[in-house]
Amino acid sequence: MAFGFAGGGNNMKKGELRAAISRGYREMSELTKVKCGGDKCPGVGNRAYRCCDRMHCQMTIDHAYKDWGIRLPTTGHQLPLMGPTGCTALPHLRPWCTLHQCQIQETGSTKDRGWDAKYFRLRNKLTRLEQQLAAM
């Protein structure tokens, strides 16, 4: 079991694999949330929506429908998936957003070795799960 979510065996059924992916992205969202904003996001940490972008919302809308069969409602905000408390899309429907952490993106490290190790282990596990799903 890695970081609280089980799964990842090679003989998982499609539904089990999707559930494991969903759990993994929820866990990644919780992990990256603590490293978002302020000095952890050079140049954008004090922006209202930090790294959010209309293009990422559209990518999420497209991905949710194409890969998960889910039609995401838009909110009327300038960022189509932004609600009063943040993004309305679940973490597995917005993988590029969920995996994003400014310091990792910029330099490959947050300089917190323990956190970085958790991040990269979980990211690698999610990559393997996504590859298994794509091969089905």
N, C-alpha and C positions, 0 to 999 in steps of 0.2 A: 504494500500500500504506500503510495507516494503522496505526501502532503494532505492526507485526509480523503483523497478520492481513489477508489479502487478501480481496477479495470485496465485493459491494455493487452490482455492475452490475445494471441493470434487467432483463436477460434471463437471470438465474440460474434454474436449476431449483430445485424445492423442497428437494431433498436438499442441494444446494450452499449454498442460503440458510441452512438449518439448521446446516450445518457452519460457515459464516461467523459465525453468531450465537453458536454454542458457543465458537468460538475467541475472539471478541470479549469474551464474558463471562469467559473464563479470564484474558484480559489485564487486564480491569477488576478482577478479583479480586486479581491480583498488584499492580496499581497502588494500590488502596484499602487493601490489607493494611499497607502502610508508614505509613499515616496513621490507624491504628486503636489506640486505647488511650491511657492516660495523659492528658496535657494536651491531646491531640488530640480527646478525647471529653469535653467539659465535662459534669460531673455523673454520668457513667457509666463513665469511663475505668478505674476500679479495681474495678468490679463483675466478678464471675466470668464472666458471659456478655454483658457490655456491653449491646448493643442487642437481643440475641436475645429472642424472645417466642414463647409457644405459638401465638399467632394467626399469626405469620409462618411457623412450621413447617406449620400446617394449610394456609395459602395455598400454600405450596410443594408440599405433597403433592397438593393439588387441581390446581395448575397443571401439575405433572409428568405427571399422568395425563391431564388434559383436553387439554393442548396438545402433549404429547410422547409420550403413550401409555406412560408409565413408571410403574410402581407402586413407590413408595419404601418400603422397610422402615423401621419405627420401631425405636428403640433401647431403649425402656423407661425412658429418662431423663425427667425432668420436662419437658424440651424434646424432643419426640418425634424430632427429627433430630440431636440432639447426641450425638456419639461422643467417645471419649477424647481426640481431638486437634482437635475442633471439629465443625462441621456436616458431615454425611455426604452432603448433596445437592451435586451439581455446580453450579458458578456459574450456568450458563444456566437451571437449574431453579429458582433462587431469585433472580430478577432484582432484586427490591426490596432484598434483603439485599446482593447484589453491588454495586449502585449506591450503597448508603448509605455516607455518610461524615458523621460528626456535624457538623463545621464547615460543610460544604456545606449540609447540611440546615438548620442553624441560621441561618447568615448568608449563604450563597451563595458563600463563599470560604474557603480555608484560609490565605490571605495568602501563599501560595507561588505566584506568578504562573505559573511554568513548569509546575508540577504541575497547577494548576487548568486551564490551557490544554489539557494532555493529557487530563485527566479529561473536560472538556466536549466536546472533539472526539470522543473515543471514545464518550461517552454519546450524542451526537447521531448518530453513525454507527450505533450499536446501535438507536436509535429508528427510523431510516430502514429498517434491515434488518427490524426487527420489523413495521413498517408494510407493507413489501413482502410479508412472509410472511402477514400477516393478510389481505391483498388476494387471495391465491391461493385 
